[in-house]
Amino acid sequence: MTPQKFDIAIIGAGLIGSSLAYHLTNRRSMSVALLDIDFEGKYSSSELNAGGARVEWFHRVNIELSQLTLDFLASQPDQFGFRQKGYLWLYDKNKWKTYQRLAPLFKSLELPIEELSPQEVHKRVPYIDEISDIAGASFGARDGIFNPNLLKQFFRTQAKQKDCTFIDGAYVKAIEKQSDGVQITYEDLCADSKRPNDKEVFDILSAGMASTQDLPQKKILASRVVNAAGAWASKIAKLYGHTLDCKPVRRQVSIFDCKGVDLSSCGMIVDTSGVYFHAEAEHILAGFATPNEPSGYNFTYEGDRFFEEHIWPPLAHRMSKAQALKHITGWAGLYEVSPDHSAVVGCVDSNAQIYEAHSFSGHGAMQSYGVGLALAELILDGKFQTIDVSALHPRRFQEGLSKLLYEDFHI
């Protein structure tokens, strides 16, 4: 059978892949294929993240990518469930010194970030009544919380109205360069119009994309291929001979009630402990990056244990009304973490046939619009136009420490 041909094939239909499909088809009439094992994305980082969006980062490129996305969210806030209620970041003495070193960069970019004293934090959020260990705080007024799924569906809907073909249930087995393009071979998990059930998808994804099923194989041919496979990007990269030192790492999020505490007027709050939290409907959502979390495809939510060890103590310390919290539920998702906690974006071969956009280390959702725009420009124009994201090229990991973009503001 002759492989179906496309101008561009994108592996991974999460926020990054969907954003790229949107920008490519918005820019030019072209055939784009968007492939994923599971378009519903039940286990994708796009679906399982906390939905925060902010501009406060160590490096200019990360700031600018977030700015572009925030501007887009603010243009249609209801469309994306965007609550522009700010980001309040609390610092201990060491982190406050780090922030103060970065303050000139923020000012040079005219970022609307206020510096607050501990007393001003309490005045702004009266529930925060333990302030003795807070050295200072920052508040990004344009930041906020949004619904990543709504943004992803917008990108997909717009792309599909153009010439974007969705290939669901595509478990990619091989990626081979040929004289007339790049051939992708995949197992069709949706063969005979039968979608895989949740357990089948989970078994494949939690094993690092290892299928034991004997399924029909199909092929497509594309002039260019983009690896936007999120937590599975390193697995995909091996298929075209690119070794990445980027790893999937579990992150857990809890949902709970706190009687007498209404955070609906606030955006995201990041405690000195690293616990981040915000109002989530009638409840509160909180997450924490557990230290020394081993890498791997682990979707286990530790429930009461995680909540009682990592969420409740810092919040009970920070807010006297948080002494009695009622844990309701939670989940675990994956970050794809790079060695310097900044993303990998760029072309990885001399023939400009294979591109990558992954390893956002937890900030892919808030950079998704900007990344899709920048990469579309690189693919179609041969260079970045709106912003220069060349600093995120994967070769930085081989060029020495001076090229790394270590981000200490990740959570």
matplotlib code that plots the C-alpha trace (Angstrom):
import matplotlib.pyplot as plt

x = [0.0, 1.3, 1.8, -0.4, 1.7, 1.7, 3.7, 4.2, 3.6, 3.4, 3.8, 1.9, -1.5, -1.2, -1.1, 2.2, 1.5, -2.0, -0.7, 1.8, -0.9, -3.0, -0.2, 1.0, -2.4, -3.2, -0.1, -0.2, -2.4, -0.7, -1.4, -0.6, -1.0, -1.4, -0.8, -1.3, -1.9, -4.9, -6.4, -8.5, -5.2, -6.4, -2.7, -1.2, 0.5, -1.9, -4.8, -3.3, -1.5, -2.7, -3.3, -1.1, 0.3, 2.9, 5.8, 8.2, 11.2, 15.0, 15.5, 14.2, 13.2, 10.9, 9.4, 8.7, 7.1, 4.8, 4.0, 2.8, 0.6, -0.8, -1.6, -3.5, -5.4, -6.3, -7.7, -10.5, -10.6, -14.0, -13.0, -10.1, -11.5, -8.8, -9.0, -6.5, -6.2, -2.4, 0.4, 1.5, 4.9, 6.2, 10.0, 12.2, 15.5, 17.5, 14.8, 14.2, 17.8, 17.5, 14.4, 16.1, 18.9, 16.3, 14.3, 16.3, 15.5, 11.8, 11.9, 13.7, 11.0, 8.3, 6.7, 3.8, 5.3, 4.9, 7.3, 5.4, 6.5, 5.3, 2.8, 1.5, 1.0, -1.2, -3.1, -3.7, -4.6, -5.7, -5.9, -2.1, -1.5, 1.9, 4.4, 7.5, 9.4, 8.5, 11.3, 9.4, 6.9, 6.1, 2.8, 2.3, -1.0, -1.3, -0.8, -3.5, -5.2, -6.7, -8.2, -5.6, -8.1, -10.2, -7.1, -6.1, -9.6, -9.5, -6.2, -7.5, -10.9, -9.2, -6.6, -9.1, -11.1, -8.1, -6.1, -5.1, -5.8, -6.1, -4.7, -5.9, -4.6, -1.2, 1.5, 4.7, 7.1, 9.6, 10.8, 13.0, 14.5, 14.0, 14.8, 11.4, 10.7, 10.4, 8.4, 6.5, 5.3, 2.7, 0.5, -3.2, -4.7, -8.1, -8.1, -11.6, -12.9, -12.3, -10.8, -8.5, -10.0, -8.5, -6.6, -5.0, -3.9, -2.6, -0.7, 1.1, 1.9, 2.9, 5.3, 6.9, 5.0, 5.6, 2.8, 2.5, -0.5, -0.4, -2.1, -2.1, 0.8, 0.3, 2.7, 2.7, 5.3, 6.0, 8.4, 9.0, 8.3, 8.0, 8.5, 6.0, 5.4, 5.7, 6.8, 7.4, 9.6, 12.8, 11.3, 10.3, 13.7, 15.5, 13.5, 15.4, 18.7, 18.6, 19.6, 18.1, 18.9, 15.3, 13.2, 9.5, 9.0, 5.8, 4.1, 1.0, -1.9, -4.5, -8.0, -9.4, -11.8, -10.8, -13.7, -13.7, -11.2, -12.4, -9.6, -11.8, -10.6, -7.0, -5.0, -2.1, -0.2, 3.2, 4.4, 8.0, 7.8, 7.2, 3.5, 1.4, -2.4, -5.4, -9.2, -10.7, -14.5, -15.7, -12.5, -8.8, -6.1, -2.6, 0.5, 4.1, 7.2, 8.4, 12.2, 14.3, 11.3, 12.6, 12.1, 9.7, 6.2, 4.5, 0.8, 0.2, -1.5, -0.5, -3.7, -3.9, -0.2, 0.9, -1.7, -0.8, 3.0, 3.4, 0.3, -1.3, 1.7, 2.9, -0.7, -1.5, 1.6, 0.9, -2.8, -4.3, -7.7, -6.0, -5.5, -8.5, -8.4, -10.6, -8.8, -11.2, -9.2, -6.2, -4.1, -0.6, 0.8, 4.1, 6.6, 9.2, 12.2, 15.3, 18.7, 18.2, 14.4, 13.9, 12.3, 13.9, 12.7, 14.4, 15.6, 17.8, 19.1, 21.2, 18.5, 15.8, 13.5, 13.1, 12.1, 11.5, 9.3, 9.2, 10.7, 9.0, 9.6, 6.1, 5.7, 4.5, 0.9, 1.7, 4.2, 2.1, 0.8, 4.2, 6.1, 3.6, 4.0, 7.9, 8.3, 5.8, 8.0, 11.2, 9.6, 7.9, 10.4, 13.6, 14.1, 12.4, 10.5, 8.4, 10.8, 14.1, 14.0, 17.3, 18.6, 16.3, 18.0, 18.9, 22.6, 23.0, 23.4, 26.6, 28.0, 28.8, 27.4, 27.5, 24.7, 22.3, 19.2, 18.7, 15.3, 15.0, 11.4, 9.8, 7.3]
y = [0.0, 3.4, 5.6, 8.6, 11.7, 14.9, 18.1, 17.8, 15.1, 16.0, 13.1, 14.1, 15.8, 17.5, 21.3, 21.7, 19.5, 20.9, 24.5, 23.8, 22.3, 25.4, 27.8, 25.8, 25.6, 29.2, 30.4, 28.4, 25.9, 22.6, 19.1, 18.3, 15.0, 15.0, 11.6, 10.4, 7.1, 8.6, 11.9, 12.1, 12.5, 11.1, 10.6, 13.6, 16.4, 18.8, 17.2, 16.7, 20.0, 22.7, 25.4, 28.1, 30.8, 33.3, 35.4, 35.1, 33.1, 33.1, 33.5, 35.9, 33.2, 31.6, 34.9, 35.8, 32.4, 32.8, 36.4, 35.4, 32.7, 35.0, 37.7, 35.1, 33.8, 37.3, 38.0, 35.4, 34.7, 33.1, 30.8, 29.4, 29.7, 32.2, 33.8, 36.7, 37.0, 37.0, 34.9, 35.4, 34.0, 33.8, 33.7, 32.7, 34.6, 32.6, 32.7, 36.4, 37.1, 35.2, 37.1, 40.5, 39.5, 38.9, 42.0, 44.2, 41.8, 41.9, 45.7, 45.9, 43.9, 46.0, 43.1, 44.1, 42.4, 44.0, 43.4, 42.9, 42.9, 40.2, 42.6, 43.5, 39.8, 39.4, 42.5, 41.2, 37.7, 37.8, 34.0, 34.1, 35.0, 33.3, 35.7, 35.5, 33.3, 35.2, 37.6, 39.0, 38.2, 39.0, 39.4, 39.2, 41.0, 39.7, 36.0, 33.6, 30.2, 28.8, 25.6, 23.8, 21.4, 24.3, 25.8, 22.4, 21.9, 25.4, 24.6, 21.3, 22.7, 25.5, 23.1, 20.6, 23.2, 23.7, 20.7, 18.8, 15.1, 13.5, 10.0, 8.6, 5.4, 5.7, 3.9, 4.9, 2.0, 3.4, 6.7, 6.4, 9.0, 8.2, 10.0, 11.6, 12.4, 10.7, 7.6, 6.9, 3.4, 3.0, 0.3, 1.2, 0.9, 1.9, -0.8, -1.9, 1.3, -0.1, 2.5, 1.1, 1.2, 3.1, 0.1, -0.7, 2.9, 3.0, -0.2, 1.1, 4.6, 3.5, 1.0, 3.9, 3.1, -0.6, -2.4, -6.1, -6.3, -7.7, -4.9, -3.8, -1.5, 1.6, 4.1, 7.7, 9.8, 13.4, 16.1, 17.0, 15.4, 17.0, 15.2, 16.8, 13.6, 15.1, 12.6, 10.1, 12.3, 10.5, 7.2, 8.8, 10.5, 7.1, 6.0, 8.6, 8.2, 11.1, 10.4, 12.8, 13.2, 14.2, 12.1, 11.6, 12.5, 12.1, 15.2, 14.9, 17.2, 17.1, 18.4, 19.3, 21.4, 24.0, 25.3, 29.1, 29.7, 31.2, 31.7, 32.4, 36.0, 34.9, 33.4, 30.9, 31.2, 29.6, 29.0, 29.2, 25.5, 25.0, 24.0, 25.8, 26.2, 27.9, 27.8, 25.0, 25.3, 24.9, 23.3, 24.0, 22.5, 22.1, 20.4, 19.8, 18.5, 15.8, 15.9, 13.1, 11.8, 8.9, 9.2, 6.8, 6.4, 6.4, 7.6, 6.4, 9.0, 8.4, 9.8, 10.6, 9.8, 12.4, 15.0, 14.5, 14.5, 17.2, 19.4, 19.8, 20.7, 23.8, 25.1, 24.6, 26.5, 29.3, 29.8, 29.2, 28.4, 25.5, 23.4, 21.2, 20.2, 17.5, 15.6, 14.7, 13.3, 13.9, 12.6, 12.1, 13.2, 13.5, 16.3, 15.6, 17.2, 18.4, 18.7, 22.5, 22.5, 24.5, 23.1, 21.5, 23.3, 23.2, 21.3, 18.3, 17.2, 18.9, 18.3, 20.2, 17.2, 16.5, 19.0, 18.7, 20.5, 18.8, 18.6, 21.7, 20.6, 21.7, 24.9, 23.6, 24.7, 28.3, 28.5, 26.5, 29.3, 30.9, 27.7, 26.7, 30.1, 30.1, 26.6, 27.2, 30.1, 28.1, 25.3, 27.6, 30.5, 28.8, 31.1, 32.5, 35.8, 36.8, 35.8, 34.0, 30.7, 29.3, 29.2, 26.2, 24.1, 20.6, 21.0, 23.3, 20.1, 19.2, 22.8, 23.2, 24.7, 28.2, 27.3, 25.8, 27.7, 26.4, 27.4, 27.7, 29.0, 25.8, 24.1]
z = [0.0, -0.9, 2.2, 2.6, 2.0, 4.1, 4.2, 7.9, 10.5, 14.2, 16.7, 19.9, 20.0, 23.3, 23.7, 22.0, 19.0, 18.6, 18.9, 16.2, 13.9, 14.5, 13.6, 10.6, 9.0, 9.9, 8.1, 4.9, 2.9, 3.6, 4.6, 8.3, 10.1, 13.9, 15.4, 18.9, 20.7, 22.5, 21.4, 24.5, 26.3, 29.7, 30.7, 28.9, 30.7, 28.9, 30.6, 34.1, 34.8, 37.2, 34.5, 35.8, 33.4, 34.4, 33.0, 35.9, 34.7, 34.9, 31.1, 28.6, 26.1, 28.7, 29.6, 26.0, 25.3, 28.3, 27.4, 23.9, 25.4, 28.1, 25.5, 23.5, 26.6, 27.5, 24.1, 24.6, 28.4, 28.4, 25.5, 27.5, 31.0, 31.8, 35.2, 35.2, 38.9, 39.2, 40.6, 44.2, 44.9, 48.4, 49.0, 51.9, 52.4, 49.8, 47.1, 47.7, 47.0, 43.7, 42.8, 43.5, 41.1, 38.4, 39.1, 36.7, 33.9, 34.7, 34.8, 31.5, 29.9, 31.6, 33.2, 35.5, 38.6, 42.0, 44.9, 48.2, 51.8, 54.2, 55.7, 52.2, 51.5, 54.6, 53.6, 50.1, 51.2, 54.9, 55.1, 55.0, 58.6, 59.3, 57.6, 59.9, 57.5, 54.4, 53.2, 50.3, 47.6, 44.0, 42.3, 38.5, 37.8, 34.2, 35.2, 36.1, 35.7, 32.6, 31.3, 29.2, 27.7, 26.3, 24.7, 23.2, 21.8, 20.2, 18.5, 17.2, 16.0, 14.1, 12.6, 11.5, 9.7, 7.5, 6.1, 9.3, 9.5, 13.0, 13.3, 16.6, 18.1, 16.3, 18.2, 16.3, 15.7, 13.3, 11.7, 8.7, 6.4, 2.7, -0.5, -0.8, 2.9, 6.3, 6.6, 9.9, 10.6, 13.3, 14.8, 14.4, 17.8, 16.3, 13.7, 12.6, 14.2, 17.7, 20.0, 22.8, 26.2, 29.1, 30.4, 27.0, 26.6, 30.2, 29.8, 26.7, 28.1, 31.5, 30.0, 28.0, 24.8, 24.6, 22.8, 23.0, 20.7, 17.2, 15.4, 11.7, 10.8, 8.6, 7.1, 6.2, 4.4, 5.4, 4.1, 7.8, 11.1, 14.5, 17.8, 20.3, 22.3, 25.7, 28.4, 25.6, 23.5, 24.4, 23.2, 19.9, 19.5, 19.6, 16.5, 14.4, 16.3, 18.6, 22.3, 24.8, 28.5, 29.2, 31.6, 32.6, 36.3, 38.2, 39.8, 42.1, 42.7, 45.4, 45.6, 49.1, 51.0, 53.6, 55.7, 56.1, 53.3, 50.0, 47.5, 44.6, 44.4, 44.1, 41.3, 41.9, 45.2, 45.5, 49.1, 50.3, 50.7, 47.0, 47.5, 44.9, 45.3, 43.9, 44.0, 41.9, 41.6, 45.2, 46.3, 46.5, 44.2, 45.4, 44.1, 45.0, 43.3, 45.7, 46.2, 44.6, 42.7, 40.5, 36.8, 35.1, 33.8, 37.2, 37.3, 40.9, 43.1, 46.7, 48.0, 51.7, 52.2, 49.7, 51.0, 54.6, 54.1, 51.5, 51.2, 54.6, 56.8, 54.7, 54.3, 57.9, 58.8, 56.4, 57.1, 60.6, 59.0, 57.1, 60.2, 59.3, 55.6, 54.0, 51.3, 48.4, 45.5, 43.3, 40.4, 39.2, 35.8, 34.1, 33.5, 30.8, 32.5, 30.6, 32.3, 32.8, 33.2, 30.0, 26.8, 23.8, 20.6, 17.2, 14.2, 15.0, 11.6, 8.8, 6.2, 8.2, 8.1, 11.8, 14.5, 18.3, 20.8, 24.2, 27.7, 29.0, 32.6, 33.7, 31.8, 28.4, 28.9, 29.7, 26.7, 24.2, 22.0, 21.8, 21.0, 18.3, 16.7, 16.9, 15.6, 12.7, 11.7, 11.9, 9.7, 7.1, 7.0, 8.0, 10.9, 14.0, 13.4, 16.3, 19.0, 18.9, 20.7, 19.3, 22.8, 23.4, 20.7, 21.9, 21.0, 24.0, 26.1, 24.2, 24.1, 27.8, 30.9, 29.5, 27.0, 29.6, 30.6, 34.1, 35.4, 39.2, 39.1, 38.1, 40.4]

ax = plt.figure().add_subplot(projection="3d")
ax.plot(x, y, z, "-o")
ax.set_aspect("equal")
plt.show()
